[in-house]
Amino acid sequence: MTLIYDKEAEALYIRLTDKEVEYTEELTPNIIVDYSKEGIKS
């Protein structure tokens, strides 16, 4: 897991995996989620 804080954008990026992003979904105006080809698996 990687956490990156962008002071200029005032945004926190939480990266759970290094897999390539397949698509992005905006859950709310302030929460954006990137999904890999496999999506979410438990």
C-alpha positions in Angstrom: 0.0 0.0 0.0 1.2 3.5 -0.9 0.0 6.8 0.5 0.8 10.1 -1.3 -0.4 13.5 -0.2 -0.5 16.2 -2.9 -0.3 19.6 -1.1 -1.2 21.6 -4.2 -4.3 19.5 -5.0 -5.0 19.0 -1.3 -5.6 15.3 -2.1 -4.7 12.0 -0.6 -3.9 9.1 -3.0 -4.2 5.6 -1.5 -2.8 3.0 -3.8 -3.6 -0.6 -2.7 -1.9 -2.4 -5.7 0.5 -1.7 -8.5 -1.9 -3.1 -11.1 -2.8 -1.0 -14.2 -6.0 1.0 -13.9 -8.7 -0.3 -16.2 -11.4 2.2 -15.4 -12.3 5.0 -12.9 -15.5 5.7 -11.0 -16.4 8.9 -9.2 -18.3 7.8 -6.1 -18.8 11.4 -4.9 -17.3 14.7 -6.0 -14.4 14.1 -3.6 -14.0 10.4 -3.9 -12.6 8.8 -7.1 -11.8 5.1 -7.3 -9.6 3.4 -9.9 -10.2 -0.3 -10.7 -7.9 -2.9 -12.2 -9.1 -5.3 -14.9 -10.0 -7.7 -12.1 -12.1 -5.2 -10.2 -12.5 -5.7 -6.5 -12.0 -9.2 -5.1 -12.3 -10.2 -1.5 
